[in-house]
Amino acid sequence: MMKKLLASAAVAVTCAAAPQAGAETFSANNFLDAGHPFSVENYTNWAKDVAEATDGEIEFDVFLGGVLLGGRASLTGTADGVAQVAYHAGTYTPSELPITNIISELAFLTDNFYALAAASTIMSFTHPALLEEYEKNGVVFGGGYGTPIYYLICNKPIRTAEDLQGIRSRMPGGIWDRWASAMGAVSVNVPSSEIYTGLDRGTLECGVNPLDSLLSRSYWDVAKYVPMIPLGSYYSGPMWAYDIEFWQDRTPEQRQILLETAGAAFVRSAILYLENTEEAQAVGASEHGMEFIEVDPALMAKHEAFVENDSANLVELAQKQYGVSEELAVDLIDTFKALVAEWEAKLEGVDFKDQETLTKLFVEEVFTVVDPATYGTN
């Protein structure tokens, strides 16, 4: 049975426990629509968890769907105190977050999105270059994330390399832009919230997103074809970016609660993503006429050649496009790859919907690797 998802695309949800004396209500912003797994679990339900765990001392009004801050404005808006915490998609602002974007360029490294989420989150909490980057932008990194694998979702069939020529596809930037160029498609950089309209109006022929969006964003109403080419996981930027003043005004115990509840929320959102994906594929095929296309072997081979060549050139790209030294580029890439390998090993044999095991791992070994008494207080 289809899960009940919040329908409004632009809402403010008040998530609070019983008000306490001296308690203050803060603003939490996620530009994604209310039915998105990251909105449901990482903002709406997470805010309730925080209110309960702090006995109402920290309460959030949760703003969804861009009514407070849009996707590109979420970073600066949080730094300016418009929101005290917000989700920010890092590829939307490569000039402000070049180090973050170098890490994001490794999105095709593995299909294990949990390992990518763990590696990017740990690095963002601990690597000096990433810490400096977030501080420079006026925010404290409060936790990362990762999506299940992206695919093209199209309103016309894509079966061969020729079918991709000239196709206008929404891409989130970075490696996806280069993939589109290598495939002969045209990359269109707009927020994911504009994919539905673009497909509906014909300004887009494809949009890159996880398959869950067929269900959670009703893409199956405007697109009927999914060429099954795995296009990496999206984990760029913070799921929770905190205004520095807000973070520093919290006690160490409150910061610990914010981190622990975020780790648990991420796991719930990932599982919801996976459950929605399974339902989207089953219901999409049976009730919405979706076709999940096994593409021509030559097209898959072209995709695999791109992945190999792009990875080999990443150090040079980091230097030219993001202005970092060769030494830093090598360090970032090697550190990330080592963490991904470590977490692929940790997760070997773990059911991707085993909430108890995954929550323990992510809360204890990812989201609380920092000391809440000192982290973000310099």
Stockholm file with secondary structure:
# STOCKHOLM 1.0

chainA/1-378         MMKKLLASAAVAVTCAAAPQAGAETFSANNFLDAGHPFSVENYTNWAKDVAEATDGEIEFDVFLGGVLLGGRASLTGTADGVAQVAYHAGTYTPSELPITNIISELAFLTDNFYALAAASTIMSFTHPALLEEYEKNGVVFGGGYGTPIYYLICNKPIRTAEDLQGIRSRMPGGIWDRWASAMGAVSVNVPSSEIYTGLDRGTLECGVNPLDSLLSRSYWDVAKYVPMIPLGSYYSGPMWAYDIEFWQDRTPEQRQILLETAGAAFVRSAILYLENTEEAQAVGASEHGMEFIEVDPALMAKHEAFVENDSANLVELAQKQYGVSEELAVDLIDTFKALVAEWEAKLEGVDFKDQETLTKLFVEEVFTVVDPATYGTN
#=GR chainA/1-378 SS CCCCCCCCSSCEEEECCSCCTTCEEEEEEECSCTTSHHHIIIIIIHHHHHHHHTTTSEEEEEEETTSSCCTTTHHHHHHTTSCSEECCCGGGCTTTCHHHHHHHTTTTSCSCHHHHHHHHHHHHHHCHHHHHHHHHTTEEECCCCCCSCEEEEESSCCCSGGGGTTCEEECCSTHHHHHHHHHTCEEECCCGGGHHHHHHHTSCSEEEEETTHHHHTCGGGTCCEEECCCCCCCCCSCSSEEEHHHHHHSCHHHHHHHHHHHHHHHHHHHHHHHHHHHHHHHHHHHHSCCEEECCCHHHHHHHHHHHHHHHHTHHHHHHHHHCCCHHHHHHHHHHHHHHHHHHHHHTTTCCTTCHHHHHHHHIIIIITSSCTTTTTCC
#=GC SS_cons         CCCCCCCCSSCEEEECCSCCTTCEEEEEEECSCTTSHHHIIIIIIHHHHHHHHTTTSEEEEEEETTSSCCTTTHHHHHHTTSCSEECCCGGGCTTTCHHHHHHHTTTTSCSCHHHHHHHHHHHHHHCHHHHHHHHHTTEEECCCCCCSCEEEEESSCCCSGGGGTTCEEECCSTHHHHHHHHHTCEEECCCGGGHHHHHHHTSCSEEEEETTHHHHTCGGGTCCEEECCCCCCCCCSCSSEEEHHHHHHSCHHHHHHHHHHHHHHHHHHHHHHHHHHHHHHHHHHHHSCCEEECCCHHHHHHHHHHHHHHHHTHHHHHHHHHCCCHHHHHHHHHHHHHHHHHHHHHTTTCCTTCHHHHHHHHIIIIITSSCTTTTTCC
//
